[in-house]
Amino acid sequence: MRRFLILGHKVPVSGEFTLNDLPGSAGRLDVLCRAVGASLFVSHGIRRDTEVVLLIQNSVEIRIAGDRVRHLNPDERSTAALLQQALKQAASEEVQASPGIFVSRSSLESTLDELVARGAWPVVLHEDGESFDAAALPADPAFVLSDHVEFTEEERTTLEELPRLSLGPRTLHTSQCITITHYLLDGRADEVELDLVLCHKVWSEPKAQLIVGLLLDFEIPANLVRQSPPSLYPVTVNGLGEVRIMVRPRDLERARAIIRDYFEEPVEG
Ligand SMILES: C[S@@+](CC[C@H](N)C(=O)[O-])C[C@H]1O[C@@H](n2cnc3c(N)ncnc32)[C@H](O)[C@@H]1O
Protein backbone atom coordinates (compact mmCIF):
# COMPACT_ATOMS: atom_id res chain seq x y z
CA MET A 1 0.00 0.00 0.00
CA ARG A 2 1.25 3.48 -0.87
CA ARG A 3 0.10 6.47 1.10
CA PHE A 4 0.46 10.21 0.74
CA LEU A 5 -0.17 12.50 3.70
CA ILE A 6 -0.54 16.11 2.62
CA LEU A 7 -0.63 18.93 5.13
CA GLY A 8 -3.01 21.70 4.07
CA HIS A 9 -2.48 25.00 5.85
CA LYS A 10 -5.06 27.45 4.60
CA VAL A 11 -8.23 25.57 3.66
CA PRO A 12 -11.05 26.64 6.01
CA VAL A 13 -11.81 23.62 8.23
CA SER A 14 -15.46 24.64 8.46
CA GLY A 15 -15.91 23.82 4.76
CA GLU A 16 -17.47 27.28 4.38
CA PHE A 17 -16.14 28.45 1.02
CA THR A 18 -17.32 28.70 -2.54
CA LEU A 19 -16.26 26.17 -5.13
CA ASN A 20 -15.88 29.12 -7.52
CA ASP A 21 -12.77 30.35 -5.74
CA LEU A 22 -10.58 27.33 -4.88
CA PRO A 23 -7.25 29.24 -5.08
CA GLY A 24 -8.60 32.19 -3.06
CA SER A 25 -11.13 31.96 -0.26
CA ALA A 26 -10.92 28.13 -0.27
CA GLY A 27 -7.25 28.47 0.84
CA ARG A 28 -5.57 26.84 -2.19
CA LEU A 29 -7.85 23.84 -2.09
CA ASP A 30 -6.92 23.48 -5.77
CA VAL A 31 -3.44 22.37 -4.65
CA LEU A 32 -4.92 19.60 -2.51
CA CYS A 33 -7.31 18.55 -5.28
CA ARG A 34 -4.40 18.21 -7.71
CA ALA A 35 -2.50 16.22 -5.08
CA VAL A 36 -5.49 13.87 -4.67
CA GLY A 37 -5.66 13.44 -8.45
CA ALA A 38 -1.92 12.78 -8.79
CA SER A 39 -2.11 10.23 -5.97
CA LEU A 40 -5.10 8.26 -7.19
CA PHE A 41 -5.68 8.66 -10.92
CA VAL A 42 -4.17 6.78 -13.78
CA SER A 43 -5.57 6.96 -17.29
CA HIS A 44 -9.14 5.63 -17.11
CA GLY A 45 -8.65 4.23 -13.64
CA ILE A 46 -7.78 4.58 -10.00
CA ARG A 47 -4.77 3.28 -8.10
CA ARG A 48 -6.52 0.87 -5.76
CA ASP A 49 -3.30 0.29 -3.80
CA THR A 50 -3.03 3.95 -2.77
CA GLU A 51 -4.52 6.03 0.00
CA VAL A 52 -4.42 9.81 0.38
CA VAL A 53 -4.70 11.52 3.73
CA LEU A 54 -5.23 15.27 3.89
CA LEU A 55 -4.64 16.96 7.22
CA ILE A 56 -6.26 20.37 7.17
CA GLN A 57 -4.91 23.01 9.54
CA ASN A 58 -3.67 20.33 11.93
CA SER A 59 -7.23 19.63 12.96
CA VAL A 60 -9.28 17.70 10.38
CA GLU A 61 -8.17 14.54 8.60
CA ILE A 62 -9.75 13.43 5.33
CA ARG A 63 -8.75 9.94 4.23
CA ILE A 64 -9.46 8.76 0.69
CA ALA A 65 -9.08 5.03 0.14
CA GLY A 66 -8.26 4.17 -3.47
CA ASP A 67 -9.85 0.73 -3.19
CA ARG A 68 -13.18 2.09 -1.96
CA VAL A 69 -13.62 5.60 -3.26
CA ARG A 70 -16.57 6.37 -5.55
CA HIS A 71 -17.69 9.50 -7.41
CA LEU A 72 -14.12 10.83 -7.61
CA ASN A 73 -13.45 12.46 -10.97
CA PRO A 74 -10.30 14.04 -12.35
CA ASP A 75 -11.64 17.60 -12.36
CA GLU A 76 -10.65 19.74 -9.39
CA ARG A 77 -14.06 21.25 -8.81
CA SER A 78 -15.86 17.96 -8.23
CA THR A 79 -13.01 16.72 -6.01
CA ALA A 80 -13.29 19.99 -4.05
CA ALA A 81 -17.02 19.38 -3.63
CA LEU A 82 -16.35 15.94 -2.09
CA LEU A 83 -13.74 17.42 0.26
CA GLN A 84 -16.08 20.25 1.24
CA GLN A 85 -18.82 17.74 1.98
CA ALA A 86 -16.33 15.79 4.15
CA LEU A 87 -15.16 18.88 6.05
CA LYS A 88 -18.75 19.70 6.95
CA GLN A 89 -19.16 16.27 8.58
CA ALA A 90 -15.97 16.32 10.69
CA ALA A 91 -16.46 14.93 14.18
CA SER A 92 -14.20 13.33 16.77
CA GLU A 93 -15.06 9.80 15.57
CA GLU A 94 -14.21 8.96 11.98
CA VAL A 95 -17.25 8.97 9.69
CA GLN A 96 -17.60 8.02 6.05
CA ALA A 97 -18.56 11.27 4.38
CA SER A 98 -19.07 9.63 0.98
CA PRO A 99 -18.06 6.19 -0.34
CA GLY A 100 -14.35 5.69 0.39
CA ILE A 101 -13.86 9.17 1.92
CA PHE A 102 -13.50 9.28 5.69
CA VAL A 103 -13.26 12.32 7.93
CA SER A 104 -12.34 12.86 11.56
CA ARG A 105 -10.84 15.46 13.85
CA SER A 106 -7.12 14.84 14.23
CA SER A 107 -3.67 16.34 14.63
CA LEU A 108 -0.36 15.61 12.95
CA GLU A 109 0.77 13.45 15.88
CA SER A 110 -2.38 11.35 15.94
CA THR A 111 -2.53 11.01 12.16
CA LEU A 112 1.07 9.75 12.15
CA ASP A 113 0.35 7.37 15.04
CA GLU A 114 -2.65 6.01 13.23
CA LEU A 115 -0.66 5.48 10.01
CA VAL A 116 2.01 3.58 11.91
CA ALA A 117 -0.65 1.50 13.68
CA ARG A 118 -1.98 0.50 10.25
CA GLY A 119 1.49 -0.71 9.21
CA ALA A 120 2.67 2.39 7.31
CA TRP A 121 6.16 3.90 7.48
CA PRO A 122 6.08 7.70 7.30
CA VAL A 123 8.79 9.32 5.15
CA VAL A 124 9.01 13.09 4.65
CA LEU A 125 9.50 14.40 1.13
CA HIS A 126 11.53 17.58 1.06
CA GLU A 127 14.12 19.25 -1.14
CA ASP A 128 16.73 19.09 1.61
CA GLY A 129 16.41 15.35 2.29
CA GLU A 130 18.63 12.46 1.21
CA SER A 131 18.44 11.33 -2.39
CA PHE A 132 15.30 9.30 -3.10
CA ASP A 133 17.19 7.29 -5.72
CA ALA A 134 19.68 5.93 -3.24
CA ALA A 135 17.23 5.21 -0.45
CA ALA A 136 15.91 1.81 0.58
CA LEU A 137 12.19 2.23 1.07
CA PRO A 138 9.83 0.34 3.35
CA ALA A 139 7.14 -1.83 1.79
CA ASP A 140 4.32 0.41 3.04
CA PRO A 141 5.61 3.97 2.78
CA ALA A 142 3.49 6.99 3.74
CA PHE A 143 5.00 10.08 2.10
CA VAL A 144 4.43 13.31 3.98
CA LEU A 145 4.27 16.53 1.94
CA SER A 146 3.20 20.08 2.53
CA ASP A 147 0.85 22.06 0.29
CA HIS A 148 1.89 25.36 -1.31
CA VAL A 149 3.62 26.63 1.83
CA GLU A 150 6.54 25.33 3.86
CA PHE A 151 6.01 22.98 6.83
CA THR A 152 5.47 25.07 9.97
CA GLU A 153 8.07 25.05 12.75
CA GLU A 154 5.76 22.88 14.85
CA GLU A 155 5.34 20.39 12.00
CA ARG A 156 9.09 20.32 11.40
CA THR A 157 9.61 19.44 15.04
CA THR A 158 7.03 16.63 14.89
CA LEU A 159 8.56 15.28 11.67
CA GLU A 160 12.23 15.68 12.55
CA GLU A 161 12.85 12.05 13.55
CA LEU A 162 11.42 10.66 10.31
CA PRO A 163 13.49 9.78 7.25
CA ARG A 164 13.58 12.70 4.81
CA LEU A 165 13.95 12.12 1.10
CA SER A 166 14.55 14.55 -1.75
CA LEU A 167 13.49 14.34 -5.37
CA GLY A 168 16.19 16.86 -6.28
CA PRO A 169 17.26 20.38 -5.35
CA ARG A 170 14.40 22.14 -7.16
CA THR A 171 11.26 22.96 -5.24
CA LEU A 172 8.44 21.20 -7.03
CA HIS A 173 4.68 21.35 -6.72
CA THR A 174 3.11 18.86 -4.34
CA SER A 175 1.30 17.05 -7.16
CA GLN A 176 4.50 16.88 -9.22
CA CYS A 177 6.31 15.22 -6.30
CA ILE A 178 3.52 12.66 -6.03
CA THR A 179 3.62 11.83 -9.74
CA ILE A 180 7.40 11.42 -9.65
CA THR A 181 7.19 9.26 -6.52
CA HIS A 182 4.64 6.97 -8.17
CA TYR A 183 6.85 6.74 -11.23
CA LEU A 184 9.89 5.79 -9.16
CA LEU A 185 7.96 3.31 -7.03
CA ASP A 186 6.26 1.72 -10.04
CA GLY A 187 9.74 1.01 -11.41
CA ARG A 188 10.88 -0.45 -8.11
CA ALA A 189 7.73 -2.53 -7.70
CA ASP A 190 8.47 -4.16 -11.05
CA GLU A 191 11.95 -4.93 -9.82
CA VAL A 192 11.09 -5.94 -6.27
CA GLU A 193 7.87 -7.86 -6.69
CA LEU A 194 9.04 -10.06 -9.51
CA ASP A 195 10.65 -12.70 -7.37
CA LEU A 196 10.60 -12.02 -3.66
CA VAL A 197 11.57 -14.98 -1.53
CA LEU A 198 10.68 -16.02 2.00
CA CYS A 199 13.28 -14.83 4.47
CA HIS A 200 11.62 -15.46 7.84
CA LYS A 201 8.22 -16.07 9.43
CA VAL A 202 6.96 -14.55 12.68
CA TRP A 203 3.63 -14.59 14.46
CA SER A 204 3.47 -11.02 15.66
CA GLU A 205 2.88 -7.91 13.58
CA PRO A 206 4.94 -5.57 15.82
CA LYS A 207 7.88 -7.99 15.67
CA ALA A 208 7.57 -8.22 11.89
CA GLN A 209 7.62 -4.42 11.68
CA LEU A 210 10.70 -4.30 13.94
CA ILE A 211 12.52 -6.75 11.69
CA VAL A 212 11.55 -4.83 8.55
CA GLY A 213 12.84 -1.63 10.18
CA LEU A 214 16.11 -3.35 11.09
CA LEU A 215 16.55 -4.68 7.54
CA LEU A 216 15.87 -1.21 6.17
CA ASP A 217 18.64 0.14 8.39
CA PHE A 218 20.89 -2.22 6.43
CA GLU A 219 19.39 -0.94 3.14
CA ILE A 220 17.44 -4.17 2.57
CA PRO A 221 13.84 -3.51 1.49
CA ALA A 222 11.37 -6.13 2.72
CA ASN A 223 7.68 -6.83 2.17
CA LEU A 224 5.30 -8.40 4.64
CA VAL A 225 2.81 -11.01 3.56
CA ARG A 226 0.15 -11.55 6.17
CA GLN A 227 -1.88 -14.69 6.47
CA SER A 228 -4.72 -12.89 8.30
CA PRO A 229 -5.65 -9.25 9.10
CA PRO A 230 -3.22 -7.97 11.76
CA SER A 231 -5.90 -6.08 13.63
CA LEU A 232 -7.98 -9.22 14.08
CA TYR A 233 -5.27 -11.72 14.89
CA PRO A 234 -2.24 -10.03 16.38
CA VAL A 235 -1.08 -13.28 17.98
CA THR A 236 -0.95 -16.74 16.49
CA VAL A 237 -3.65 -19.30 17.04
CA ASN A 238 -2.90 -22.44 15.02
CA GLY A 239 -1.05 -20.42 12.40
CA LEU A 240 -3.37 -17.40 12.41
CA GLY A 241 -1.43 -14.19 12.47
CA GLU A 242 1.55 -15.58 10.57
CA VAL A 243 3.57 -12.81 8.94
CA ARG A 244 6.07 -13.68 6.22
CA ILE A 245 9.04 -11.41 5.69
CA MET A 246 9.94 -11.41 2.01
CA VAL A 247 13.14 -10.04 0.47
CA ARG A 248 14.86 -9.98 -2.89
CA PRO A 249 16.87 -13.15 -3.63
CA ARG A 250 20.09 -11.16 -3.70
CA ASP A 251 19.47 -9.90 -0.14
CA LEU A 252 18.38 -13.25 1.30
CA GLU A 253 21.60 -14.47 2.80
CA ARG A 254 22.53 -11.13 4.35
CA ALA A 255 18.98 -10.56 5.65
CA ARG A 256 18.95 -13.97 7.35
CA ALA A 257 22.36 -13.29 8.91
CA ILE A 258 21.11 -9.97 10.29
CA ILE A 259 17.95 -11.58 11.72
CA ARG A 260 20.09 -14.32 13.23
CA ASP A 261 22.41 -11.74 14.86
CA TYR A 262 19.69 -9.48 16.23
CA PHE A 263 16.68 -11.74 16.80
CA GLU A 264 16.71 -15.48 16.24
CA GLU A 265 17.32 -18.30 13.79
CA PRO A 266 15.19 -17.50 10.71
CA VAL A 267 12.26 -19.86 10.03
CA GLU A 268 12.74 -20.99 6.47
CA GLY A 269 9.84 -23.21 5.52
C1 LIG B 1 5.35 23.68 -3.35
S1 LIG B 1 6.31 22.81 -2.19
C2 LIG B 1 6.16 23.77 -0.71
C3 LIG B 1 6.44 25.19 -0.81
C4 LIG B 1 7.86 25.63 -0.66
N1 LIG B 1 8.62 24.95 0.36
C5 LIG B 1 7.95 27.11 -0.49
O1 LIG B 1 7.23 27.72 0.31
O2 LIG B 1 8.76 27.67 -1.20
C6 LIG B 1 5.26 21.48 -1.76
C7 LIG B 1 5.87 20.29 -1.08
O3 LIG B 1 6.38 19.38 -2.02
C8 LIG B 1 7.49 18.69 -1.47
N2 LIG B 1 8.64 18.98 -2.33
C9 LIG B 1 8.83 20.04 -3.14
N3 LIG B 1 9.95 19.92 -3.81
C10 LIG B 1 10.51 18.74 -3.43
C11 LIG B 1 11.71 18.05 -3.79
N4 LIG B 1 12.57 18.54 -4.64
N5 LIG B 1 11.95 16.86 -3.19
C12 LIG B 1 11.08 16.32 -2.31
N6 LIG B 1 9.94 16.94 -1.94
C13 LIG B 1 9.67 18.13 -2.49
C14 LIG B 1 7.66 19.18 -0.05
O4 LIG B 1 6.94 18.33 0.81
C15 LIG B 1 7.01 20.53 -0.12
O5 LIG B 1 6.57 20.95 1.12
The ligand as an SDF file (V2000), in Angstrom:
LIG
                    3D

 27 29  0  0  0  0  0  0  0  0999 V2000
    5.3500   23.6770   -3.3540 C   0  0  0  0  0  0  0  0  0  0  0  0
    6.3070   22.8110   -2.1900 S   0  0  0  0  0  0  0  0  0  0  0  0
    6.1650   23.7700   -0.7050 C   0  0  0  0  0  0  0  0  0  0  0  0
    6.4420   25.1950   -0.8120 C   0  0  0  0  0  0  0  0  0  0  0  0
    7.8630   25.6310   -0.6580 C   0  0  0  0  0  0  0  0  0  0  0  0
    8.6160   24.9480    0.3640 N   0  0  0  0  0  0  0  0  0  0  0  0
    7.9510   27.1140   -0.4890 C   0  0  0  0  0  0  0  0  0  0  0  0
    7.2330   27.7250    0.3090 O   0  0  0  0  0  0  0  0  0  0  0  0
    8.7590   27.6680   -1.1970 O   0  0  0  0  0  0  0  0  0  0  0  0
    5.2550   21.4840   -1.7620 C   0  0  0  0  0  0  0  0  0  0  0  0
    5.8660   20.2930   -1.0750 C   0  0  0  0  0  0  0  0  0  0  0  0
    6.3830   19.3830   -2.0170 O   0  0  0  0  0  0  0  0  0  0  0  0
    7.4910   18.6910   -1.4680 C   0  0  0  0  0  0  0  0  0  0  0  0
    8.6370   18.9810   -2.3280 N   0  0  0  0  0  0  0  0  0  0  0  0
    8.8260   20.0380   -3.1420 C   0  0  0  0  0  0  0  0  0  0  0  0
    9.9550   19.9150   -3.8120 N   0  0  0  0  0  0  0  0  0  0  0  0
   10.5120   18.7420   -3.4290 C   0  0  0  0  0  0  0  0  0  0  0  0
   11.7130   18.0490   -3.7880 C   0  0  0  0  0  0  0  0  0  0  0  0
   12.5710   18.5360   -4.6430 N   0  0  0  0  0  0  0  0  0  0  0  0
   11.9500   16.8590   -3.1910 N   0  0  0  0  0  0  0  0  0  0  0  0
   11.0760   16.3210   -2.3110 C   0  0  0  0  0  0  0  0  0  0  0  0
    9.9360   16.9370   -1.9410 N   0  0  0  0  0  0  0  0  0  0  0  0
    9.6660   18.1350   -2.4940 C   0  0  0  0  0  0  0  0  0  0  0  0
    7.6550   19.1830   -0.0480 C   0  0  0  0  0  0  0  0  0  0  0  0
    6.9440   18.3260    0.8110 O   0  0  0  0  0  0  0  0  0  0  0  0
    7.0070   20.5300   -0.1240 C   0  0  0  0  0  0  0  0  0  0  0  0
    6.5740   20.9540    1.1230 O   0  0  0  0  0  0  0  0  0  0  0  0
  1  2  1  0
  2  3  1  0
  2 10  1  0
  3  4  1  0
  4  5  1  0
  5  6  1  0
  5  7  1  0
  7  8  2  0
  7  9  1  0
 10 11  1  0
 11 12  1  0
 11 26  1  0
 12 13  1  0
 13 14  1  0
 13 24  1  0
 14 15  1  0
 14 23  1  0
 15 16  2  0
 16 17  1  0
 17 18  1  0
 17 23  2  0
 18 19  1  0
 18 20  2  0
 20 21  1  0
 21 22  2  0
 22 23  1  0
 24 25  1  0
 24 26  1  0
 26 27  1  0
M  CHG  2   2   1   9  -1
M  END
$$$$
